[in-house]
Amino acid sequence: MDQDIDGGLLDVLGAVTERLATASSDAVTVRALSPDGTRFVPLAVHHPDPLVRDEMTSTMAEIPQPGDAGLWDPVLRERRPFEYRHAPDRMPAEASPEQVRFLTRHPIIGMIGVPVLRDGVLLGGASLVRYSGPDDFTDEQRTLLGDFAQRVGLLLGWRRELAALAG
């Protein structure tokens, strides 16, 4: 039964991730903080283009993102949102070979990462990832992502509580 509940929570997470991606016209990712607190493990991803979404999903699944790298470092260490502008002519130093292949095919313009918290405890991170369109994110998009992260915090909190009960 606990697996059914966890699966249901992940289904809800996938649905709200898709909804934000559709509303923002950007990719949306959700990652959970690993038990040891060092990595962000992918839980949900959506991009309006199914081909990009499938490639993002497989690339993210290959290597959990280190929490102390790039976009995620301020989110992990300082528990604050962080905006990242990506120069298409250079790759982030921390990019894995899989990420380099993906970024070569789908150059990113910019990203916003925000902490996912519940009761002040960091449970993960959420991001908007822009591949095309204007260089800057709007205040409305920042607000949408912040509101989304609050709701995701509830879901990840329930998952953590469920795991503690089962464990």
Buried (B, 14 or more C-beta within 10 A) or exposed (E): EEEEBBEEBBEBBBEBBBEBBEEBBBBBBBBBBBEEEEBBBBBBBBBBBEEBBEBBBEBBEEBBBBBEBBBBBBBBEEBEBBBBEBEEEEBBEBBBEBBEEBBEEBBBBBBBBBBBBBEEBBBBBBBBBBBEEEEEBEEEBBEBBBEBBEBBBBBBBBBBEBEEEEE
